[in-house]
Amino acid sequence: MSQPPPPPPPNEPPKEGFGAPQEPPPGGFGAPQEPPPGGFGAPQAPPPGGFGAPQPPQGPGYGYPQTSPPPSQPGYGYPGQQSAQPPYGYGHPQQPPTYPMQPQAPQRGGGRRMSGQAVIIVAAVVAVALIIGGGVLYATSSGKDDGGNNSSGGTGGTGGKKDKGGTGGGGTTGSNGAEKVPADTSSKVLFQVPAPSVAAGSSVTTVGSWLTGKVYAKSGNAEVDGYDPDSGAKLWTIKLPGPVCSASRHVTDAGRTAIVYEPAMPTKSQPSHGCSEVAALDLAAGKELWAKSVKSGDQKISLDNVTVSGDTVATGSTSGGAAFDISTGKALWSPKPTDSCYDAGYAGGDKLVAVRKCGAYVSARQLHIQTIDPKSGKVISEYKMSPGIEYASVVSTNPLVVAADVGDSAGDGSGISDFFSIDNRTGRLRIRISAPGKTYAAKCDGISKTEACTMLAVGNDKLYIPTEEHDGTGQYSQTNEIVAFDLGTGKQTGQRANAGDGYTISPLRMDGTSILAYKRPPYDKGGQIVSIDGTTFKETKLLENPATRSVRDAETSMLPDYAEILYGGGRLYMSAVYAHKPTGADDKEYLAIAFGAR
């Protein structure tokens, strides 16, 4: 884990007004404001001991506010139906780490049930049971492998023709990418969105942000709001009955995405109502297309994650997975009451991948990584991980890369000890890459979110991950690098992008064949967005934020390891994943900050 930065030297520049000296956007919502006392944008729950300091575990989602409740609400946002599994990272008995089994061809048979009559939607169905057993039969279909050269991002979504925005931003970059170098790389503050009001001592999740050509959309307190990407003027609001629990990072060509939310607002007596509602959103029109729930008997299932692939919305849980047509809400498949395995989660984008869990006991439990047809749910290919690996995260669906903490050996709460490069077409393991937590800084939460990996990217048939921070050349300075692993051989390519003294660099997503990365600034600089050529690793600066103290304080409260960062079209959006009442009367917190080239 990163070491906490030292106190700034005594000659640190004085505080200045947020975004000064700038002309505010004319009349737009959220135009730059004078900062309150204490500087703009108090940190969003910074870790004890200063930013970047190691944090103690905070429940199953340690290290990931995107998927974890704030400390004051241990049960908030978690499914009402609790799994019998022990919490992640707490030393449950497992077999020693072993290399994965050889893949087995999926057998023909049952598979995911097609739901021509929407049998489970907002209606009682036969009970979904987790039956102790060893296997499950699948129907298979052929699939075409597109060569594994499409891209995926860490805070970004899996690349692909239909993935224009999502929590990964939009477009592709580099020599064949969409992101171009502006005439002036110095940025200005475009707008800021104040944090929503919440009751004292409580917090609400605000996970989910998307960027299209016409709107920047962000989850608020039981709502999703659309803003003009340049001025911040509010374009529309979608009201929800409860907080957003999880959000797809993918957006279709038509500007549609999906979320999971609670059916009611938390109360003191009932801090969580379960994440039972899945909905499709039209970001272009600013409306909810439909909302559904999945039932086991007469009880709604609490859903753990949601994704979009093609025109399919897929959502997983400990009771199984379900899928719907994104336009109509028609059910495509649903949990089977006789199934001894269940789809714990899905990852989307170019392809749809299921993480299917089999076995009732930890020592015998096995994860099946399946590439499936997004319209029928039929299995195209399957890879079986070694028994005892409890959780896995899908880093990229094309090429298929999965991360896991084998034997809880990472030791840093990152959820990653190894990456598995898998052939989408055959289901065979290409290579396993060891990535010790003490050496590398990427993070995943495979407990419930399936594709909640940050600070890494996949493209050019390579995996790009940052190293942990280490001493720089300057006094008290820290720095790190991005390194590349070949997904065919598992070896480092020798390519290395240095952050620069005092900076810390993290991949965001791919832009064509280039890597887009964010550089956390030292005490006297603003953060940067850079493009790294996938072949030469030459770095090109695309954006540099103001170095004023108030702006920098706000920026460093929303960094890649615990916030959402989108970059597209020369604009940078940083947003918080939960909101809480400010600690002091004079403090002011922000939901999102937008920067753009001058």
N, C-alpha and C positions, 0 to 999 in steps of 0.2 A: 504493500500500500504506500501511497505517497506520504512523504514527510511534511509536517506543517511548515509553512514559510516563516522565516524570521521576522521580527518587527522591522518596519521600514526605517531607513536611516533618518536622522533628525532633520535633514534638509528636504524632507518630502514636501512636495508642493502643497499650498493651502487648498482648502475645499473651494470649489466653484459651483455655480449653479448648474443643475443637470442640463447637459446638452449645450451649454453656452460656449462660444457666442454663436447662436443660430437664429435664423428667422423661423418662427413656428409655422406649420402648415396652415394655410388660410382656412379658418373655420372648421377644420376637421376634428372629429372626435379624438380625444386623447392627445391633442397637440402638446409639445413639450411644455412642462410646467416648472415653476420655481420649486426647488426641493424643499421639503420640510426640514426642520432642525435635525441634525444627525446624518444628513446626506440622503440622496435619492435611493429608494429601493432597498430597505433593510433586507439582509440576507434571508433567504427562504430556509429556515431551519438549518443553519450551518452546523457541521459536525463539531463536537466538543474539542477544544484545544486549537481552534483555528481551521480554516478551510484546508482540506486535503489531509487532515489528521485521521488516523485509523479510528473507526467507530466500533463500538461494541455491538453485538448482534441485537436487532430490534425485531425479533420474531422471525417467522419463516421467510420473509422477503428482505432479509438484511442487505442493506446497500442499495435498495431499489425503491425509492419513494413512488415510482410509477406503479409498483405493485404492492407496496406495503403501506399499512396505516401509519400515521404519525404516532409517536410514543404515547400521546395522551389518549389515544383511542385504539387500544390493542386489537379490538375485534372489528374495527370499522372496515367496511369494504370487502370483507372476506365472506366466502360462501356460508350460508346459514347451515348447510349440511356439511358437517365436518368429516373429513376422511379419517380412517383409522390409522393412517400413516403417521409416524413420528415427524416432528418438525425438521425441516431441511437443515442439514449441517450440525445435528445434535448427536452424532455418534451412534446412530442406530446400527445394529449388527449387519454387517455386509461381508460378502466374500472378498478375499483379496482381489485387487485389480487384475483382470485377465484381459488378454486380447480378444476382440470380438469373435463371435462364432462365424463360420462361413454362412453366407446367405442361403436361404432356402426358398425355392420357388413357391409362391403362394398356391395353395390348393384350391381347386374349384369347389364351389359349394355356396354356403349361405351368404356371407358378406353383409354389407350395409343394406338395410331394407329400404327399397324405394317407396316413397310416400305419395302415391297418386292422389290420395284424398286428404292430405294434411292432417293425418290421424292424431298427431300429438299436439297440435297447436291450440293453445288455450282450451284444451279439452282433456278430460280424464282418459288415461290409457292404462293398459295393464302395467303393473309395477315393473320398474326397471331394477333388476337385481344383479348384484355382482356375484356370480356363481364361481366358486372355487373350481379351477380347472386348468388344464395345461395349454390348450390351443384353441384356435378358431379357424374355420374354413372361409376362404375368400373366393369371390369371383374375380377373374382377371381379365384384363384387356390390354391390347398392345399400346405402346406409347412411343412417340418419336423423341429422340434425344437431340436437342439443338446445339450440341457441341460444347455446352458449358461455358460460354463466353459472355453471357448476360451478367449484369452486375447487381450487387446488393449492398446495402449500407447498414452501419451499426445503428445510429439513431435514425438512419434512413430506412426506407422499405426496400424490398427486393426489386431490382430493376426489371424493366420489361415494357412492352408496348403500351399496356394499360395502366402502368403505375406512374402517373405523372406528378403525384404530390404526396399526400399522406404525411406521416411523420418523417418521411425522408426527403421532403422537398420535391422539386420538380425538375424534369429535364435531365440531360446528360452533358458532360463537359470534356475539356481537354482538347487535343488536336481534333477530335471528332465530336466534342461535347457542346452543350448549349451555353455553358457559362463563359462569358467573355471578360477580358480585363477592361475595367472602366477607364476613362480618360484620367480620372482622379480617384485613386483607391482610398483616400481619406473619407470616412463615413460621417454621416450626421444622424442624429436621432430622428427617426420618422414619426414615431408616436410611442406612447406607453399606455398600457391598459391597467388601471388600478385593480388590485386584488378585490374579489367580491367580499361583502360583509358576512361575517360568521359570528356566532355567539362566542363569548369569552370561554376559553378552555376547550373549545371544540375545533375540529378541522373538517374540511370536505375535500374529496378528490376532484381534481380538475384535469385528469389525464386526457390527452387527445389534442392534436393540432394538425392542421392540413394546409397545404399551399397549392393553389391552382393559379392559372393565369389571371383570374379575375377576383379572387377572394383569398384572404387569410382567415381561416376558421379556427376557433379555440373553444374548448370546453370551459365553462364557468361553473357557478354553483347551481346545479340542477338545470343547466341549459347549455346550448351550443350557440355561439355568436359568430357572425360573419363580419369581417372588416375590410374596408378598402385597403389593398396591400400597400399603398403609398401614404395616404393621409390618416388611416386609422378610423375613418368615419364608419360608424356601425351601419351595415347594410341590412341585416336581418337577425332575428333571434328565434331559436327553436326551444320552447319551454319543455321541461321534462318534470315528471312527478318526483324524481329522486336524483341523487348524484350519479355521474358517469363512473362506472367501475373499470371498464377497459374499452379500448378503441383500436380499430384497425389502423395500421400505418399505410394502407394502400388506398388509392383512389382510382376509379375507372376513368376511361376516356370521357364519359358523360358527366364526370364530377360527382360520383356517388361513392359512399363509404358506409361503414357500419360501426355501431357502438353497442355496449351492454350497460344497462343502468338499473338502479334500484326502483321498485314500484312506489316508494314513499320516502320522505325525508327522515333522516335519523332523528331520534329523540333520546332524552336522557335514559328513559326506561328501556328503549330498544335502539341501541346505537347502529344496528344494521338490520335491514329488511331482506337481505339476500339479493344477489345480482341476477335477477330472474328475467329481465326484459331485454330482448335483442331487437334492434331497430336498424333500418337502412335510412340514410340521410342523403338528400339531394343538396349538395353544397352550392350548385349553381342557382337553384331556385330558393334555397334557404328553407326547406321543409322536410318533415319526417315523412317518408314514403309509406312505411308500415312499421308496426311493432308486434312482436310475437313472444310467446313464452313456451317452454317445453315442460311437460309434466311427467311425473312418475306417479301413477295412480291419480290421486286428486291433489298431489303436492307439486308445486312448481320446483323445477330444478334450478339450483344456483349455478350460473354459468361463469366459467373461469377466464375465458378468453374469446376473442373474435377476430376473424380475418376476412379478407376478400381476395378471390382469385377469379379472373374472368367476370362472369355475371353471377357468381356464387358467394353467398355469405355463409361462413362455417364457424360454428361455436362449439367449444369442448368443455367438459366438466368431469368430475369424478363419477358421474352417473352416465356418462357417454356423450357422444357428439350428435349434432344436428346441423342441417344445412337448408338454405332457402334461396330462391331466386331473388336477386337483388332488386329487380323491378317490380315483381308482383307479390313477393312474400310467400309464394308457393313452396311447401315443404318438399325437399328433395330426398332427404333421408333423416332417420331419427334413431335414438337408442333402441336396441333390441332387448326385450326382457329376458331372453334365454341366452344372451351373450356372456361368455366368461371373460371377455376382454372389453375394454372401453377406450374410446378416443378421448384422451385427456386434453388434447389441444390440436390446433392446426396452425400452419404457416402458409401464407398466400403469396400473391404477386404473380410471376410468370407461371408457376406451377402451384398445385395444392398438395401439401404434405401433411400427413397425420402422424402424431406421436401417439401410438396405441399401446396401452399398458395391459399386460397379462400377468396373472398370478396373484395370489392373495397374501403371500408372505414376502417380506423384504428379500430374504436370501434366495427365494425362487422367482422373484418378480423379474419380468423381462419386458423391455421396450422394443416395439416394432416400429421402425421408421418407414412409412409407406408413402410413395407418390401415388396419388389417386386422381381419377377423372373427376373434375369439379362439377360435372353435370349429373353423373350417375353414382359417384362414390365408389366405383369399381377400382380395385387395386391394379396399378400398372406395374409397380415393382415394390419390393419389400426387403429391408435389411433388419436383421435381428441383432440387437446389442447384447453384450454379455449379461447373464443373470446377475442381479445385485446392483446394477446401475439404476438408481431410483428416479432420476430426473434428467431430462435432456432439453436443450433449446435448439431450435432451427435457426441457424445464422443466415442461411441463404437457401432458396428452393431451386435455383438454377444458376450455377452448378449447386448440387445439394451438399451442404456443409452443416454438420450438427456438432454442438458443444455439450460436454458433460463434465461433471466433477466426479471422476471415478474414485470410489472409495473415500469420498470426502477429503481428498488429498490436496486440494488447492490451498486450503488453510487460510484464505484471506477473504472469504465471503463472496468471491467473484463468481462462483458457480462454474468455473472452468479449470479443468486440469488437462483436458485433451480435446482436440478437434478431430472429427471423423469426416473424411471426404468420401462421398458415396456416389456411385454411378446411378443416375436417375432411371436409366433405361433398364438395367439388369438388376439393380439392387445390390450389386457387389461393392464391398469396401475397396476403395482405391488406395487409401493410405490413412494411417492414424498419426496425428501430429501432437507431440507432447508440448504443453504450454504451461509450465509451472507458474503458480500464482505469484511467487516471489520475483519472477522475472518479467512477466507481462501484465498489462493493466486493463485489458478488456473485461467486460462484465456481462453476465447473462443471468436471467432468473427463469430457470426451467421448471420451477415448482408448479406454476399455474398459467403463466402467460405464453409459453411456448416460443414466441419470437420476440422476446423483450431483451435483445442483446444490444449493447451500446459500445461505442468506441472501437469499432472494427468495420471492415468493409471487405467485400469479395468481388473480384472482377479479374479479367485477363487470366482466368484459371489460377488465380493466386488468392491467398488470404493475407490481408494487411492488418496488423495489430500493433499497438504501441507497447513500448517497454515501460516498466515502472520508472518512476523518477529516480534520479541519482544526482550527485553533486555536479554542478557546472564549474566553469573556470573562474567565475567571479566570486567575490566574497558573499557567503550565504546563499548563493544562487543554486537553483535546481533546474534540471532539464531532462529530456528523454528523446526517444526516436520512434519512428515507425519502421517496422521491418516487414519483409514479404516472405511468405512460404509458398512453395510450389504445391498445388493441390494434387499433382500426379505423383511426385516423388516424396513429398513431405519435408523436403530440405529447404533451408533458407536460400534465397536467390542471391544474396549478397547486396541487394538493394536496401538502402537505408536513408531515411529522410530525417535530418537532425532538426529539432525544434528551435535551436538557438539558445544561447545562454539566458537563463531566466524565464524562458517560455516552456510550456508543456503542450505537446501536440497530440491530437486524437483524430482518427478518421471519422468522417460523418457518413459519407456514401460515395458511390462511384459516379462519375460524370463521363460517360463514354469509356475510354480507356484510362482516364486519369482519376486520381483519388482526391476528393474534396476533404479538407481537414480543417479543424479549428485549433487555434493556438491560444491557450490561456496565457494572459500577459503577466509580466513581472509587476512590481509595485508602482512603477512610474510609466507604464505603457498601456495602450488599449489592446484588446484581443484582435486576432486576425483570422481571416478565412484565406486559405491558400489552396492552389491546385498543384498536385504533384503528378508529373508525367509518368505514366505507367511503365514506360520503357527506360527513359534516362533518369527518372526520379528527380528531374530538375523541378525546383519549386518556383511557382509564380504567385505573387500576392494579388488577391482579388479585392480584399477589403481590410481596412484597419480602423478600429473604433477609436473614439476620442480618449485621450489620456487623463481627462479631468477626474479628480478623485470621486465625485458623486456618480459619474457615469461608470467608472471602473468598479465601484462598490456594487452598483446594481448589476453590472455584467457578471461579476464573479460570484453573485448569488445564484446564477443560473448557468451551470456548467454541464458538460456532456454526461458526467457520471450520475447526475441526479436531476436532470431537467430535460426538456425537449428543445432541440435546436434544428431549425430548418434554414436552408439557404437556397435561393433560386432567383434568377433574373437580377442579380446584383443587390439583393436584399437579404438581410439576416434577421431571423425571428427567434427569440429565446423566450421560453415560457416555463412557468412553474407547474408542477403536477399535483399540488394540493395547496389549499389556502387556509390560513388560520388568522385569528385576531392578532393584530400587532401587540408586541410585548409592552410598549409604552404609548402614552397618549400622543406623543409627538412623532411616533414612528409611522411610516407609510410604506406599505408593501405593494408589489405590482404582480399582476398575473402574466403580463407579457411585455416585452420590449422589442421594438423594431428599429433596425439600422439600415441605411441605404447609402449608396455611393453619392457623392456630391455632384 
